[in-house]
Amino acid sequence: MIETISIDVYPWAAPTAEQRAWFDALSPQAKRDAIRAAIEEGFQSPVSSRSVDEILREARAEASGAGRLAP
């Protein structure tokens, strides 16, 4: 017997409640299409001139006070 599991996957890194509701209401095929479109958009986007460290520093600065990202 094949065991299947369900994993929440969204075409956004941090979907809003509205995005989750919209996506969850889609048919399975429409969900696959939306994820494929997001992946393709990522491949087509330009390379960032910022390093990962710079991006993390910026995210930590924005989240300071909220305690969401540890240094």
Beta strands, then each sheet from edge to edge (+ up, - down):
end
